[in-house]
Amino acid sequence: MTLKFKDGWHYIYNSIRPGQADVDVMKAMAKTGSGLHGFINRKIRNNYFHKYH
């Protein structure tokens, strides 16, 4: 999955980094619109596959 943040940076998360289980949780949070930002800050941090502007 790819997320674009307000600062213009895109972050790619996949089965390699941070892993499929975390990506599945992130997708569920994105669908409900709740908790994704906090989850990324608490658990994922810099464990993304790729970052680009």
MMTF fields as JSON, N, C-alpha, C and O atoms, coordinates in Angstrom:
{
  "mmtfVersion": "1.0.0",
  "mmtfProducer": "UNKNOWN",
  "numBonds": 211,
  "numAtoms": 212,
  "numGroups": 53,
  "numChains": 1,
  "numModels": 1,
  "chainsPerModel": [1],
  "groupsPerChain": [53],
  "chainIdList": ["A"],
  "bondAtomList": [4, 2, 8, 6, 12, 10, 16, 14, 20, 18, 24, 22, 28, 26, 32, 30, 36, 34, 40, 38, 44, 42, 48, 46, 52, 50, 56, 54, 60, 58, 64, 62, 68, 66, 72, 70, 76, 74, 80, 78, 84, 82, 88, 86, 92, 90, 96, 94, 100, 98, 104, 102, 108, 106, 112, 110, 116, 114, 120, 118, 124, 122, 128, 126, 132, 130, 136, 134, 140, 138, 144, 142, 148, 146, 152, 150, 156, 154, 160, 158, 164, 162, 168, 166, 172, 170, 176, 174, 180, 178, 184, 182, 188, 186, 192, 190, 196, 194, 200, 198, 204, 202, 208, 206],
  "bondOrderList": [1, 1, 1, 1, 1, 1, 1, 1, 1, 1, 1, 1, 1, 1, 1, 1, 1, 1, 1, 1, 1, 1, 1, 1, 1, 1, 1, 1, 1, 1, 1, 1, 1, 1, 1, 1, 1, 1, 1, 1, 1, 1, 1, 1, 1, 1, 1, 1, 1, 1, 1, 1],
  "groupList": [{"groupName": "MET", "atomNameList": ["N", "CA", "C", "O"], "elementList": ["N", "C", "C", "O"], "formalChargeList": [0, 0, 0, 0], "bondAtomList": [1, 0, 2, 1, 3, 2], "bondOrderList": [1, 1, 2], "singleLetterCode": "M", "chemCompType": "L-PEPTIDE LINKING"}, {"groupName": "THR", "atomNameList": ["N", "CA", "C", "O"], "elementList": ["N", "C", "C", "O"], "formalChargeList": [0, 0, 0, 0], "bondAtomList": [1, 0, 2, 1, 3, 2], "bondOrderList": [1, 1, 2], "singleLetterCode": "T", "chemCompType": "L-PEPTIDE LINKING"}, {"groupName": "LEU", "atomNameList": ["N", "CA", "C", "O"], "elementList": ["N", "C", "C", "O"], "formalChargeList": [0, 0, 0, 0], "bondAtomList": [1, 0, 2, 1, 3, 2], "bondOrderList": [1, 1, 2], "singleLetterCode": "L", "chemCompType": "L-PEPTIDE LINKING"}, {"groupName": "LYS", "atomNameList": ["N", "CA", "C", "O"], "elementList": ["N", "C", "C", "O"], "formalChargeList": [0, 0, 0, 0], "bondAtomList": [1, 0, 2, 1, 3, 2], "bondOrderList": [1, 1, 2], "singleLetterCode": "K", "chemCompType": "L-PEPTIDE LINKING"}, {"groupName": "PHE", "atomNameList": ["N", "CA", "C", "O"], "elementList": ["N", "C", "C", "O"], "formalChargeList": [0, 0, 0, 0], "bondAtomList": [1, 0, 2, 1, 3, 2], "bondOrderList": [1, 1, 2], "singleLetterCode": "F", "chemCompType": "L-PEPTIDE LINKING"}, {"groupName": "ASP", "atomNameList": ["N", "CA", "C", "O"], "elementList": ["N", "C", "C", "O"], "formalChargeList": [0, 0, 0, 0], "bondAtomList": [1, 0, 2, 1, 3, 2], "bondOrderList": [1, 1, 2], "singleLetterCode": "D", "chemCompType": "L-PEPTIDE LINKING"}, {"groupName": "GLY", "atomNameList": ["N", "CA", "C", "O"], "elementList": ["N", "C", "C", "O"], "formalChargeList": [0, 0, 0, 0], "bondAtomList": [1, 0, 2, 1, 3, 2], "bondOrderList": [1, 1, 2], "singleLetterCode": "G", "chemCompType": "PEPTIDE LINKING"}, {"groupName": "TRP", "atomNameList": ["N", "CA", "C", "O"], "elementList": ["N", "C", "C", "O"], "formalChargeList": [0, 0, 0, 0], "bondAtomList": [1, 0, 2, 1, 3, 2], "bondOrderList": [1, 1, 2], "singleLetterCode": "W", "chemCompType": "L-PEPTIDE LINKING"}, {"groupName": "HIS", "atomNameList": ["N", "CA", "C", "O"], "elementList": ["N", "C", "C", "O"], "formalChargeList": [0, 0, 0, 0], "bondAtomList": [1, 0, 2, 1, 3, 2], "bondOrderList": [1, 1, 2], "singleLetterCode": "H", "chemCompType": "L-PEPTIDE LINKING"}, {"groupName": "TYR", "atomNameList": ["N", "CA", "C", "O"], "elementList": ["N", "C", "C", "O"], "formalChargeList": [0, 0, 0, 0], "bondAtomList": [1, 0, 2, 1, 3, 2], "bondOrderList": [1, 1, 2], "singleLetterCode": "Y", "chemCompType": "L-PEPTIDE LINKING"}, {"groupName": "ILE", "atomNameList": ["N", "CA", "C", "O"], "elementList": ["N", "C", "C", "O"], "formalChargeList": [0, 0, 0, 0], "bondAtomList": [1, 0, 2, 1, 3, 2], "bondOrderList": [1, 1, 2], "singleLetterCode": "I", "chemCompType": "L-PEPTIDE LINKING"}, {"groupName": "ASN", "atomNameList": ["N", "CA", "C", "O"], "elementList": ["N", "C", "C", "O"], "formalChargeList": [0, 0, 0, 0], "bondAtomList": [1, 0, 2, 1, 3, 2], "bondOrderList": [1, 1, 2], "singleLetterCode": "N", "chemCompType": "L-PEPTIDE LINKING"}, {"groupName": "SER", "atomNameList": ["N", "CA", "C", "O"], "elementList": ["N", "C", "C", "O"], "formalChargeList": [0, 0, 0, 0], "bondAtomList": [1, 0, 2, 1, 3, 2], "bondOrderList": [1, 1, 2], "singleLetterCode": "S", "chemCompType": "L-PEPTIDE LINKING"}, {"groupName": "ARG", "atomNameList": ["N", "CA", "C", "O"], "elementList": ["N", "C", "C", "O"], "formalChargeList": [0, 0, 0, 0], "bondAtomList": [1, 0, 2, 1, 3, 2], "bondOrderList": [1, 1, 2], "singleLetterCode": "R", "chemCompType": "L-PEPTIDE LINKING"}, {"groupName": "PRO", "atomNameList": ["N", "CA", "C", "O"], "elementList": ["N", "C", "C", "O"], "formalChargeList": [0, 0, 0, 0], "bondAtomList": [1, 0, 2, 1, 3, 2], "bondOrderList": [1, 1, 2], "singleLetterCode": "P", "chemCompType": "L-PEPTIDE LINKING"}, {"groupName": "GLN", "atomNameList": ["N", "CA", "C", "O"], "elementList": ["N", "C", "C", "O"], "formalChargeList": [0, 0, 0, 0], "bondAtomList": [1, 0, 2, 1, 3, 2], "bondOrderList": [1, 1, 2], "singleLetterCode": "Q", "chemCompType": "L-PEPTIDE LINKING"}, {"groupName": "ALA", "atomNameList": ["N", "CA", "C", "O"], "elementList": ["N", "C", "C", "O"], "formalChargeList": [0, 0, 0, 0], "bondAtomList": [1, 0, 2, 1, 3, 2], "bondOrderList": [1, 1, 2], "singleLetterCode": "A", "chemCompType": "L-PEPTIDE LINKING"}, {"groupName": "VAL", "atomNameList": ["N", "CA", "C", "O"], "elementList": ["N", "C", "C", "O"], "formalChargeList": [0, 0, 0, 0], "bondAtomList": [1, 0, 2, 1, 3, 2], "bondOrderList": [1, 1, 2], "singleLetterCode": "V", "chemCompType": "L-PEPTIDE LINKING"}],
  "groupTypeList": [0, 1, 2, 3, 4, 3, 5, 6, 7, 8, 9, 10, 9, 11, 12, 10, 13, 14, 6, 15, 16, 5, 17, 5, 17, 0, 3, 16, 0, 16, 3, 1, 6, 12, 6, 2, 8, 6, 4, 10, 11, 13, 3, 10, 13, 11, 11, 9, 4, 8, 3, 9, 8],
  "groupIdList": [1, 2, 3, 4, 5, 6, 7, 8, 9, 10, 11, 12, 13, 14, 15, 16, 17, 18, 19, 20, 21, 22, 23, 24, 25, 26, 27, 28, 29, 30, 31, 32, 33, 34, 35, 36, 37, 38, 39, 40, 41, 42, 43, 44, 45, 46, 47, 48, 49, 50, 51, 52, 53],
  "secStructList": [7, 3, 3, 3, 7, 6, 6, 1, 7, 3, 3, 3, 7, 5, 6, 6, 6, 5, 6, 2, 2, 2, 2, 2, 2, 2, 2, 2, 2, 2, 2, 2, 6, 1, 1, 2, 2, 2, 2, 0, 0, 0, 0, 0, 6, 6, 7, 7, 1, 3, 3, 3, 7],
  "xCoordList": [0.843, 0.0, 0.885, 1.996, 0.392, 1.118, 0.298, -0.894, 0.926, 0.277, 0.981, 2.21, 0.191, 0.738, 0.408, -0.75, 1.438, 1.261, 1.153, 1.483, 0.694, 0.464, 1.71, 1.616, 2.87, 4.116, 4.541, 5.581, 3.736, 4.018, 4.798, 4.949, 5.297, 6.049, 5.106, 4.053, 5.495, 4.766, 5.576, 6.798, 4.888, 5.534, 4.882, 3.657, 5.715, 5.217, 5.434, 6.53, 4.367, 4.391, 3.932, 2.934, 4.659, 4.285, 4.598, 4.915, 4.503, 4.715, 6.162, 6.442, 7.079, 8.482, 8.74, 9.307, 8.318, 8.46, 7.206, 6.885, 6.501, 6.759, 6.304, 6.5, 5.709, 5.197, 3.701, 3.006, 3.215, 1.811, 0.84, -0.191, 1.145, 0.237, 0.032, -1.098, 1.103, 0.987, 0.28, -0.512, 0.555, -0.118, -1.618, -2.418, -2.001, -3.427, -4.095, -5.216, -3.414, -3.937, -4.063, -5.07, -3.052, -3.067, -4.203, -4.861, -4.437, -5.529, -6.875, -7.743, -7.051, -8.308, -8.514, -9.625, -7.456, -7.558, -7.851, -8.621, -7.25, -7.505, -8.962, -9.567, -9.523, -10.923, -11.88, -12.887, -11.561, -12.435, -12.155, -12.985, -10.967, -10.615, -10.21, -10.315, -9.744, -9.414, -8.159, -8.05, -7.223, -6.091, -4.84, -3.807, -4.903, -3.76, -2.534, -1.433, -2.706, -1.571, -0.887, 0.341, -1.661, -1.097, -0.39, 0.667, -0.969, -0.354, 1.004, 1.977, 1.06, 2.329, 3.352, 4.508, 2.937, 3.864, 4.34, 5.504, 3.453, 3.798, 4.55, 5.54, 4.102, 4.627, 5.499, 6.543, 5.104, 5.792, 7.027, 8.103, 6.87, 7.942, 8.629, 7.986, 9.906, 10.669, 10.736, 11.564, 9.88, 9.894, 9.01, 8.061, 9.325, 8.612, 9.508, 10.726, 8.916, 9.669, 10.413, 11.57, 9.726, 10.317, 9.621, 8.448, 10.362, 9.846, 10.253, 11.398, 9.297, 9.631, 8.763, 7.707, 9.212, 8.49, 7.82, 7.168],
  "yCoordList": [-1.169, 0.0, 1.227, 1.206, 2.292, 3.558, 4.616, 4.764, 5.348, 6.45, 7.739, 7.808, 8.757, 10.085, 10.964, 11.088, 11.567, 12.419, 13.876, 14.238, 14.699, 16.115, 16.843, 17.823, 16.37, 17.026, 16.651, 17.106, 15.82, 15.444, 14.156, 13.682, 13.578, 12.336, 11.146, 11.1, 10.193, 8.938, 7.833, 7.77, 6.976, 5.848, 4.573, 4.463, 3.601, 2.312, 1.295, 1.168, 0.584, -0.483, -1.756, -1.744, -2.86, -4.092, -5.321, -5.205, -6.503, -7.751, -7.93, -8.723, -7.194, -7.277, -6.376, -6.81, -5.127, -4.164, -3.335, -2.66, -3.331, -3.916, -5.363, -5.949, -5.951, -7.319, -7.327, -6.344, -8.455, -8.537, -8.322, -7.675, -8.85, -8.689, -7.211, -6.778, -6.446, -5.016, -4.269, -3.364, -4.637, -3.996, -4.265, -3.372, -5.472, -5.793, -4.946, -4.473, -4.755, -3.895, -2.458, -1.796, -1.986, -0.622, -0.423, 0.617, -1.41, -1.314, -1.242, -0.46, -2.05, -2.032, -0.675, -0.145, -0.114, 1.204, 2.286, 3.206, 2.189, 3.174, 3.13, 4.171, 1.936, 1.796, 2.403, 3.007, 2.239, 2.796, 4.264, 4.97, 4.73, 6.129, 6.429, 7.569, 5.406, 5.617, 4.844, 3.646, 5.528, 4.894, 4.684, 4.293, 4.93, 4.626, 5.466, 4.928, 6.741, 7.619, 7.186, 7.107, 6.909, 6.466, 5.134, 4.934, 4.214, 2.902, 3.046, 2.4, 3.89, 4.115, 4.727, 4.304, 5.702, 6.347, 5.401, 5.452, 4.536, 3.635, 2.397, 2.015, 1.768, 0.453, 0.441, -0.212, 1.136, 1.039, 1.932, 1.493, 3.157, 4.153, 4.205, 4.54, 3.886, 3.956, 2.617, 2.441, 1.686, 0.358, 0.345, -0.434, 1.198, 1.246, 0.674, 0.614, 0.253, -0.345, 0.706, 0.516, 1.814, 2.847, 4.18, 4.214, 5.272, 6.622, 7.472, 7.421, 8.257, 9.154, 10.402, 10.41, 11.435, 12.717, 12.935, 13.96],
  "zCoordList": [0.0, 0.0, 0.0, 0.531, -0.595, -0.632, 0.073, -0.194, 0.965, 1.665, 1.298, 1.274, 1.014, 0.758, 1.956, 2.354, 2.518, 3.677, 3.262, 2.133, 4.176, 3.879, 3.403, 2.663, 3.823, 3.416, 1.994, 1.517, 1.317, -0.056, -0.229, -1.354, 0.849, 0.765, 0.635, 1.271, -0.189, -0.367, 0.314, 0.177, 1.039, 1.71, 1.215, 1.18, 0.83, 0.377, 1.501, 2.048, 1.823, 2.826, 2.126, 1.406, 2.334, 1.649, 2.504, 3.687, 1.88, 2.622, 3.071, 3.97, 2.447, 2.849, 4.058, 5.061, 3.947, 5.034, 5.123, 4.145, 6.172, 7.478, 7.63, 8.694, 6.61, 6.68, 6.425, 6.683, 5.912, 5.507, 6.655, 6.473, 7.83, 8.978, 9.314, 9.539, 9.349, 9.658, 8.528, 8.789, 7.287, 6.149, 6.214, 5.934, 6.576, 6.7, 7.776, 7.589, 8.896, 9.965, 9.462, 9.711, 8.761, 8.232, 7.234, 7.243, 6.378, 5.404, 6.109, 5.719, 7.139, 7.897, 8.562, 8.559, 9.129, 9.772, 8.744, 9.02, 7.567, 6.515, 6.073, 5.818, 5.982, 5.574, 6.594, 6.225, 7.884, 8.92, 9.177, 9.75, 8.748, 8.961, 10.383, 10.835, 11.1, 12.502, 12.909, 12.649, 13.54, 14.182, 13.356, 13.9, 12.066, 11.21, 11.566, 11.68, 11.737, 12.046, 13.341, 13.397, 14.367, 15.643, 15.53, 16.128, 14.761, 14.558, 13.875, 14.266, 12.861, 12.163, 13.122, 13.148, 13.897, 14.841, 15.935, 16.332, 16.429, 17.527, 17.072, 17.696, 16.005, 15.651, 14.405, 14.395, 13.37, 12.086, 12.037, 11.631, 12.444, 12.414, 11.062, 10.067, 10.994, 9.74, 9.005, 8.11, 9.375, 8.757, 7.508, 7.42, 6.56, 5.288, 4.207, 4.375, 3.099, 2.01, 1.179, 0.804, 0.901, 0.056, 0.339, 0.713, 0.155, 0.373, -0.827, -1.276, -1.343, -2.451, -2.395, -1.763, -3.05, -3.072, -4.392, -4.591]
}
